[in-house]
Amino acid sequence: MGSEYVESISIDQSNQLKCAVFKFTPIAMIQSRISDFPYISWKLRSIADDVAFLTLITKWLALNFEIGADYVKLIEFE
C-alpha cells in the first residue's frame, strides 16, 4: 500500500497522528527507535531446554517473547 490511499494527514501538539485511509489493509506505525528507552524492566527465564521467555516492560508496552535456538516469536503485547 502506498500513500495514494491516505490523505488528510496531521499531527497535533500531543504527537497524535490523524489521517483518512481509503483501503483496508495492514498499516505500520513508525516511531523513533529510542522512544521506549530506557526500558522500565525486563525478565529472561528458561521454560524448556533451548527455549527462553523474555518479558520486556517499556514506557508504552509490555512485550512477551519466546526465544528458541533459531527463532524469536512475539507471544503477547499489552
N, C-alpha and C positions, 0 to 999 in steps of 0.2 A: 504494500500500500504506500503510495506516495502522498505528497502534500496536496494533490488535486482533490482529495476527499475531505479536507479540513479547511475551515475558514473561520473568521472572527476570533482569532487567537489574541488573548490578552492575559496579562499577569498583573494582579493588583499589588498593593503595598505589603500584604502579608505573604507574598510569593505564591498565591493561589492561581493556578492556570485555568482558564476557561476557554472553550472552543466549541464550534459546531462540527460534528462528524456526520458524513453522509453515506457511510458504508460500514456495516457491522463486520468487524474483523479485530484480531488482537491488536492492542495498542501498547507501545512501550513508553515508559516514563523515564526520562533522562535527568539525572541529577549529578551534582558534584561528587566525585569519588570519595571525598573526605567528609561528607555531610553526616555520616554516622560514627565518625571517630571523635574522641576515643570511645571504645566500647564501654558499656556500663559493667558487664561481666561476661564471662564465658566459662564453660564447663565441658571437659572432654573425658569420656569414660568408655571403657571396654564393655561391649554387650555380648560378644562371642569371639571365638578365635578369628583373628584377622578382620574384625568388624568393630568400629567405634561409633559413638554417638556424640555429636558436638552440639551444645546449646550455646547460642550467641545472643546476648541481650544488647541491643543498641538503643540510641535515643528514641527511635521511632518504631522498631520492630523487635520481636522475639523470633529467632530462627532456629530450627532444629534440623541437623544434617546427619545422615547415616554415611559413614566413610568405610569403604572396603578396600581390598588390595588393589583394585583397578577402577574404582568408581567413587563418586561423591553424589549423594542423592538428597535433594531438599525434601524433607518429610512433612514439615509443618511450618507455617509462619502465622503470627498474630499481629 
